[in-house]
Amino acid sequence: MSVNDMKFPKNYTLFKGWDAADAVAEGWTRKDVENLFNSAKCPPLQIMEIPEKATTSVDSMELWHTPEKEAFASICIGIHVENWALDSAHFRNFLSYQHYQIDGKMLSQTALEDKRRTLAGEALFGGSEHPVFTRIGHLDGCTYLDLGDKEWTTVRVGGDGWETLKRPPIRFQRSRSMQALPIPAHGSNDINLLRPFLNVGSETDFRMVVAWLLGCFQSKGPYPILILTGEQGSAKSTTAKVLRSLIDPAQPMTRSAPQSEQDLVIAARHNHVLAFDNLSHIKPTLADALCRIATGGGFGTRKLHTNTEEVLFDATRPVLLNGIPDLASRPDLADRSIIITLPVIQETERQFEADFWQRFDATAPSILAALLNATTTALARVSTVTLKERPRMADFAKWITAAEPALGWSEGAFSEAYSANRKTVDRAAIEGNPVAEAIVTMIADHGPWKGTATDLTKALRGLYPQLTDDPLSFPRQPNKLSSELKRVQPLLRRQGIIFTRERHGKSGQRVICIK
């Protein structure tokens, strides 16, 4: 801790070489000396190397940067360390407050910004490089979970068990919306404690919800997208809040759908779980962005107040959606999703919200401990697990299969549940996609078909006008229909419908064969 962080009378000045004689000359009392010693009780930082060249008045902080060249400061507060981005409003407020504590006056806006930019330069060009994580991080085969409390407590999860730490070896950042997780309770290992708080209709659905939740504890993706559907009164929003409360609670727990890809990226920078509530439709551009954020992909946008500078974001996040209609009408989104249809809750079975959350808050520490135990088992076994088949999201499937013993599931129980859910997802995707549904119906009614894209457009519109009447969902132009066919081919192939393309005649006319 620097002398600048210690509490002493504002009119006294501490400088290099200052000693007891100077204190006597300045009229220090016994009480001032006691305050000085009490302020100096912060333990030495174990993970920091404070720059020796620091010349600013805030030389107690460690300045560093991320691989993406974002400037950060690690600051000792009490017995814990906090990591703040130098371009954040929180850090600016800290600089202003610290200057006032030392000099008794406020910095001007210009002076404050000059000071911040000086520190940012030191972090970028003189500081060390470290990755920064949000809620979940990884190092040397272990997973770290930021509990989000005031003491910045972290849980280290390894193949040998889990423990809470005050000074983790990795660095977390926090957003203003982040809320605290409960302190997990050692000795609990029963995931069935979660059952009373989930409105699911079958054992398969329960296992898939648990699997998605456990998948969120992976330090890296890909993560499946969990979609909760059901009628009004099926507790979709409550179920979403329960799930997020066990991995990445925030205020608010769920949000409305982002209006642009940029909004989605901003949300991903500040949250580990992206939860969007009460969706009625997913735009094609948003569906593409959700696919990339769930399985991995880069995003780029122009940096504000610049002409050519770009802000890049490359990360993977778990996604949770809920809504009344089936949201995975696009096959590429459905291919990455787990879809759970929640049953309607009878009026006689409804609970008072206050009682429900009181019981959940009391049980949450044990449920979180059960998830941490399952994560420990997954870390210990994942390298030895082999899958008979490698489905879509194979890394996720391997991770959950490795955790089966800790969940009390028999060998292969997850694969069986996942396969059943995939069939449900495929059916929902076909029913939500007019092109796919029209082709399935045509082959069932009339058998194999052959012709050009123009012929197929006319045939489908003539046979099934109710399915093809909407120009927004059923393409009118043959070239756009061809593009949509490529999108639905994997989905239809799993239904036994095969597409081939041939060229006929001297002109090389392209013919589509469906059988």
N, C-alpha and C positions, 0 to 999 in steps of 0.2 A: 504493500500500500504506500502511495506517495504521501508526503506531508500535505500536499494540496487537498487530499481527501480527509484529513483529520480535522476535528472540531477544535477551534481555538478562537479567542476574541478577535473580532474582525479587524481591529486597529493594529494588531501585531503582525509582523512580517517575518516569514521564515525564508532563508536564503541559503545557498551553498556555503558550508563552513559554520552555519549557525550552531551555537552550543548553549550550555547552561548559563554562561556569563552573560550572553545576550538576553536570555530569558529574565535574569535578575535585573538587568538594565532596563528592560521594558516593563518591569513591574509585575511579572507573573506571580500568581498565588499558588498555594498548594492545590487548590481546586483545579486551576488551569493545567497543572502537571498531571493530575489524575485523569482529566479529560483527554489529554494527549495520549497517555498510556492506554486508556480504554479504547480510543479510536484506532490504535495500532494493533488490535488483537486479531485482525483478519489473518487467517493462516496463509502461508505462502502459496502462490498458485502452482499447482502441479503440472498443468498442461500448457503453461504460458512461458514464453521467453520475452521479457519486456525489452524493447530496443534500448541499447545503451546510448544511442545518439539522440534520444528524444529531447527536444528543447522546448516543447510546448508545456503549458501549465497542466496538461492532463497526461503526464508521462506514466501514470499507473496503468493505463490501458494497453492491451496488446492490439496492435493494428495488423490486419492480415487481409487476404483477398481469396476469393473462390476461383476455381478454374475458369469460370465465365467472366472473370475480371470485375467482380462486384466487391466493393470495399466494405470491410466489417471491422468492428471493435469488440474485443472481449473485455468485460469490466467486472471486477470483483465487487460484489455487493453483499455485505455480511460474510457468510461462509460459503456462498455459491457464486458462480460465474454466469453472466448473461451475455449473449451475443446479439449485437445490434447492427443493422445495416447503416452505413454512414449517411446514406441519402434519405433515411427515414425521418419523419417528423419527430419521432420519439428521441432519436439521437440529437437532433437540433435542440429540442427542449432541454435535454440533459446538458449540452454544452452551455446553453444560456443560464441554466440554474447553477451549474458549477462555477461559472464566471462570477455570478452574483454572490455566491457563498464566499468567494475569495476576495473580490474587490468591493463588494457592497453596492454594485451598480450593474445595470443591464448593458449588454452589448447592442450596438446598432445592428440592423438587419444586414448591412453590408459587411461589417466586421465579423459577424457571426458566420456568414457564408464564406468569407475569406478563410476563417479559421477551419471550417469544415472541409473546404477544398484542400487546404494544406495537409490535414490529416488523411484525406482520401488519397492524396499523392503519395504520402508515406506508406499507406497500406498497400497501394498498387505496386509501387516500385521498390519499397524497402521492407515490406512485410512478407511473411511466409505464405504459402498457398495451402489451403485446406478446403475440402468439400464441406458444404453446409446442407443440413437435412431439415425436413419439416415432419415432425411427429415420429416417423420411422426412419432409422438409419442403419448402417451396417459397417462392420469392420472386422477383419480377421475371422470370418466365419460366424460371427455373432450378430444378432439383431438387437438394436437399441430402440426403446420406446420412451418418448418424452411424455411424462404424465401431465405436463402442463400446469403444475401447481406453482405457488409463489416461490418455493425453494428450488425450482428447476430440477426436481427429482427425475431420475431416469431409471428404467428397468433394463438390465442387460440380460439377454436370453441367449443361452448357448446350448450345445448338445448335452452339457452336464447339468443343466438346471437354469434357474433364473434368480436374480437378486436385484435389489434397489441400490442405486448409486447417487451420491451428491455431486461428484465430479467425474462425469463420463469422459472417455478418451476421444469422443467425437463431438462435433459442434452442431447444435440445433439453433434454428431461428424460429421465432414465433410471430403470429399475426395478431392483430387486435381482436379478432373474432374467436381465437382459440380458447377453449374451456378446459378445465381440469378433469382428468380421468380419476376414478376412485383408486385408492391404494389397494393393490391386489392382496388377497388374504391367502397366506401360505396354508397348505394342507387340503385345499379344495381342488377336486379334479373331476367334478361331475358336470358335464355340459348340459345335462338334462335339466339343470336349474333354470335354463333359459326358456324351456317349453311354455310355462304359464304366461310368458310375456309376448309370445308370437302367435298370431292368428293364422295358422297354416292348416291345410286340409288333409295332409297325409304325412306319413313317415318320410317318403321321398322328398317332399317339399321341405320338411324340417332339416333333413341332411343337406340339402342344397343351400339353404340359408346359412347353416353353420359353416359349410364349405366356403361360401363367399366371404363370410366374416373372417374365417381363419386365413383365407387367401390374402386379406388386407394386411396381415402381419409379415408377408413376404417383403424383404427389403427391396426387391426389384419386381417388375411385372414379368409377363403380362398379367393383367387382372381381368376377370370376366365382368361384364356389366350386369348388375342385378336389376331386373325390372319387376316391380310389384304392380299387378293389375287386379281389378275386381270392381264390383258395384259400389255405389255410395253406401257407406256404413260397414265396410269390410276392414277398417282400421289400417288402411294403407299408410297414411301419414304417421300414425303412432308406431307402426312396425318399423318404418324407416328411421324414426327418432331413436327407438330402442337400439337398433343395429349400430347407428352412428355413435350413440352414447358409449359403446363398448370399444371403440377404436379411435375415433377422432371427433369428440364433442366440440361443438362450436355454437356461436350465437350470431345468427339463427341456425338451427339444426338443418333446415332445408330451405332452399331458395326457389324462386321461379326460374324458368328456363333462361339461359343466357341468350341475348339477342344477337350475338356475333361470336365469331371465333376468338376475337380479342378478349371479350368478356370471359370466355371459357378459360383462356390462358391465364388471365389475371387471377381467377378463382383457383386454378391449379397451382399457382405460385404460392398461395397462402393457405392451402388446405391439403391434407393427405387424401381425404375422401370428398368426392364431389357429389352432393345430394341435391336433386332437383325434384320439386314437389308439384303434384297436380297438373301434369302435362296432358294436353289434349292432342298434340301433334308434334312430330320432330321434323324440322326442315331438313331437306337433303344435305345442305352444307353443314348443319349442326351434326347430323348423323355421321358424316365423314369425319368431322373433328372429334366426335366421341370415340369413334373407332381408333383413331390415332392416339388419343390420350389414354385409352385402355390397354393397347398393345404396344405402344411405343412409336414415337414419331416426333419430328421437330416442328416447331412453330416459329415464325418470324414476323415482325411487324416494325414499322418505322418508329424510331424513338421520338418522343414528343419534343418539340422545339428544335428539331434538326431536319435537314433536308435529305441526307443520304445515310445517316447512321441507323443501324438496325438493332433491335432488341431480339435476342434469340432465346428460346426456351425449349429444352429437350428433356422431357420427363414422362413418367407413366403413373397414372393414378387410378385407384378404384372408383367406379361410378355407380351411383344408386339412383334409379328413376322410379317414379310411381305415377299412375294415372288410370282413369277408367277404361279407355280404349287400349287395344293392343298397340304398343309403341314400336315394335320391331318389325315394321312392314318392309323395311329395306333388308334384303338378304345378308349383306355384309355386316349390318348391325346385329341381326338375329344370330349370325354365326358366332358372335363374340358374347352372347348374352345367356343369362340364366333367367327364365321367366317363371314367376310364381303367381298363380291366380289365388287370391285370398277369398275364403268363403264369407258370406254375409253373416254378421253377428246378430243373433236373435235378440229382440228387445229385452227378454227376461234374463239374458246372459251378459248384458252390458254392465260395465263397471264404472264407478265414480273415478274421474281422472286423478283427483288428489290421492285417493287410496291406491290406485294403480302405480303411480310414480313413487309413492312412499315405499311400497313393497319392492319395486324395482331398485330403488336407491339402496335399500338394505341388502339386496341380493347381488348387486352389480360387482362388488369386490370379489365374491366367490366365482362368478361367471367369468370375470376377467382372468382370474387365476387359472381356471380350467382352460381358457384359450392359450395362456402362456405355457401351461404344461403341454398342451398339444403342439405348440410351436417348438418347444424343446425336443419333443419326440420327432417332429418333422426334420429339424436340423440334424439330429443324430442319425436318421435313417434315409434321408432323401438321396444320398449318393449311392445307396445300395438297392434302391427300388427300381424295378423294371416293369413296364406296362406291356400287356399282351397286345394292345392296340394303342396307337397314338392319336387321340382325338384332337380336334381343334382346341387350342389352349392347353397343349400337352404339358407344359411346365406347371401350370396350375393343377392339372390332374395328378401329376407326379407328387406335388407338394402335399395335397390332401391325402393321397394314398399312403404316404409316409407317416401321416399323423393318425391313421385309423386306430392303432392300439390305444392311444391316449384318449380317444373319443368313445371307446367301448364298442366300436364297430367291428364286425367280422371282416376278414380279408375279402376284398372285392366289393364291399358294400357301397363304397362311393362310386366305383365304376358303374355298378348297376343303376344307382340313382341318377348318375350323370347321363347315362345312355337313355333312360326313360325321359329325362327332362329335355334332352336334345330332340327327341321325337315330338314332344309337345311344342317346343320352340319352332320346329320345322312346319308343323301344321298351322301354327299361328302366323308364321311368316307367309305361307302360301295364301291363307285366307285374307291377309292384309295386303297382298300384292295382286292387283287385277291381272297383270300379264301372266304371272305364274298360275293363278287360279284358272284363268281362261284356257291356258295350254293343258293343264292337268285334266280339266273337264273335256276338252276337245279330244284328247287321246283316249280317255275313258269311253267317250261316246262314239267316236268314229275311227279309232285305231291310228296307225302310222300316217304321217303327213309329209309331203314334199312340195317345195315351191320356193319362190323368192320372198324376200322380206316384204315387198309390196303385196304379194299374194297372201302372205300370213296376216298382214294388217287387215286386209279386206275380209279374209275368212273369219277371223276372230270377232271383228266388229259386226259381221253379218250374223254369226251364230249366237253371240252372247252380248247383245246391246246393253243390257243392264250393267255388265261388268266393264264394258269398254266405253261407256258414254262420257265419262269425265275426262276431258283433255289434259287435266293436270296430273292424273294418275295413270292414264293409258296414252302412250305417245302416238301421235298421228302420222309423223313422218317415218318412212321405212328405216332410215339410218339411225334414228333415235330408238326405234324398236329393236334394231340389231344390238345397240349398246345395252339396252335393258335385258335382252336375252343373255348376254355375257354375264350380267350381274346375277341373274336367277339360275344360271346353269348348275352351279354346285348344289343349290337347294333342290332343284328338280332331279338331279342325278341320284340324290339319296332316296328319291321316290321311285327310282327305276326308269326314269325318262331320259333318254340319251339324245344329244344333239350332235350332228355332224354337218360339215359344210363341204360342198363339192362345186366344181366349175364345169358347166355344160356348154357344148357348142363351140363354134369357132370364136365367138365373142368372149368366151370365158365367163358367161353369166354365173353369178354366185347363187347356189341353190342350198336351201336349208332343209335338212332331213331330220325329222323328229320321230322317234319310235319308242 
